């Protein structure tokens, strides 16, 4: 093996280790943001340059995940590492990666308030700066409340998601996507906070007073920028440390 090849191999290995660390950290952060649900829920990240993803393994709670609990799968949902035990709903991740080249990370979970919103016919109202992240739409997957265990079912959820940041899954939970791990964590946490604010606002009496769709679309790029998202992610990591 040439020195160049060895150096390249070392670089790739370092990148994979870093990505495993990020997936594990994302799991722990989301556990603190309302996504903890026994051993359910999962986070994944696309492996650059490969038709593969790194994903939390089955059988461990989000708050427990370390880099050693992150395993690699191909986009057909087959484990690429010995002994990897996968979540039944791995197809939720792989089918999104198959049709959304802009997506670098995926979250599926059952946060209380967003899951409750998904069990109603209500829309997410533009009540807060949190909600404006979804000003371009928050679609629904209404086909079935069942577990999504096949490629066909995963593709149907990906179709319902379309070009949006998240999809509400009726009587089930949410699927959230992002360009990378920091973006998907911010988006998933923000969705749950927006749903929580709406839930609280509805108990305070009087009609809801959402901002206009025009104001929401104007505010979204001011509030959510790559630099800000990185700041939020770094703050979560400091808190976790």
Residue pairs with C-beta under 8 A, 6 or more apart in sequence:
1 9
15 48
16 47
16 54
17 67
19 45
19 47
19 54
19 181
20 54
20 67
20 70
21 67
22 45
22 181
23 43
23 44
23 45
23 54
23 55
23 56
23 65
23 67
23 70
23 181
24 56
24 65
24 66
24 67
24 69
24 70
25 181
25 236
25 237
25 240
26 43
26 105
26 107
26 181
26 184
26 185
27 41
27 42
27 43
27 56
27 62
27 63
27 65
28 62
28 63
28 65
28 240
29 185
29 189
29 236
29 237
29 240
30 36
30 41
30 43
30 62
30 107
30 109
30 185
30 188
30 189
31 61
31 62
31 63
32 63
32 240
33 111
33 185
33 188
33 189
33 192
33 193
34 111
34 112
34 113
34 189
34 192
34 196
35 41
35 62
35 107
35 109
35 110
35 111
35 188
35 192
36 61
36 62
36 63
37 62
37 109
37 110
38 61
39 58
39 59
39 60
39 61
40 109
40 110
41 56
41 62
41 107
41 108
41 109
41 110
42 55
42 56
42 87
42 89
42 90
42 93
42 107
42 108
42 109
43 55
43 56
43 62
43 105
43 106
43 107
43 181
43 184
44 53
44 54
44 55
44 56
44 93
44 105
44 106
45 53
45 54
45 55
45 104
45 105
45 180
45 181
46 52
46 53
46 97
46 103
46 104
46 105
47 53
47 54
47 72
51 74
51 75
52 72
52 73
52 74
52 75
52 80
53 72
53 73
53 75
53 93
53 94
53 97
53 106
54 70
54 71
54 72
55 70
55 71
55 72
55 73
55 86
55 87
55 90
55 93
56 62
56 65
56 69
56 70
56 87
57 69
57 70
57 71
57 84
57 85
57 86
57 87
58 85
58 86
58 87
58 88
59 85
60 69
62 109
71 79
71 80
71 81
71 84
71 85
71 86
72 79
72 80
72 81
72 84
73 79
73 80
73 84
73 86
73 90
73 94
74 80
74 94
75 94
75 97
75 98
76 94
76 151
77 86
77 90
77 91
77 94
77 151
79 86
88 147
88 149
89 108
89 147
89 148
89 149
89 154
91 148
91 149
91 150
91 151
91 153
91 154
92 106
92 108
92 148
92 154
92 157
92 175
93 106
93 108
93 154
94 151
94 154
95 151
95 154
95 155
95 157
95 158
96 103
96 106
96 154
96 157
96 158
96 161
96 175
96 177
97 103
97 106
98 155
98 158
99 155
99 158
99 159
100 158
100 161
100 163
100 177
102 179
103 177
103 178
103 179
104 178
104 179
104 180
104 181
104 183
104 184
105 177
105 178
105 179
105 180
105 181
105 183
105 184
106 175
106 176
106 177
106 178
106 184
107 174
107 175
107 176
107 177
107 184
107 185
107 187
107 188
108 173
108 174
108 175
108 176
109 173
109 174
109 188
110 172
110 173
110 174
111 173
111 174
111 188
111 191
111 192
111 195
112 192
112 196
113 192
113 195
113 196
113 198
113 199
114 168
114 173
114 174
114 191
114 192
114 195
115 172
115 173
115 174
116 195
116 199
117 124
117 168
117 195
117 198
117 199
118 140
118 168
118 169
118 170
118 171
118 172
118 173
118 174
119 170
119 171
122 198
123 138
124 131
124 134
124 138
124 194
124 195
124 198
125 131
125 198
125 208
125 210
126 132
126 135
126 210
126 211
126 212
126 213
126 215
126 216
127 194
127 197
127 198
127 201
127 208
127 209
127 210
127 211
128 193
128 194
128 197
129 219
129 223
130 190
130 191
130 193
130 194
130 197
131 194
131 197
131 198
131 210
131 216
132 211
132 216
132 217
132 219
132 220
132 223
132 224
133 165
133 187
133 190
133 191
133 194
133 220
133 223
133 224
134 164
134 165
134 166
134 191
134 194
135 213
135 216
135 217
135 219
135 220
136 164
136 165
136 217
136 220
137 162
137 164
138 164
138 165
138 166
138 167
138 168
138 191
139 160
139 161
139 162
139 164
139 167
139 168
140 160
140 167
140 168
140 169
140 170
141 156
141 157
141 160
141 161
141 167
141 168
141 169
141 170
141 172
141 175
142 160
142 170
143 156
143 160
144 153
145 169
145 170
145 171
145 172
146 153
148 154
148 157
148 169
157 167
157 169
157 175
160 167
161 167
161 175
161 177
165 176
165 177
165 178
165 187
166 174
166 175
166 176
166 177
166 187
166 188
166 191
167 174
167 175
168 174
169 175
174 188
174 191
176 184
176 187
176 188
176 191
177 184
177 187
178 184
178 185
178 186
178 187
181 233
182 229
182 230
182 232
182 233
183 229
185 233
185 236
186 224
186 229
186 232
186 233
198 208
201 208
202 208
211 219
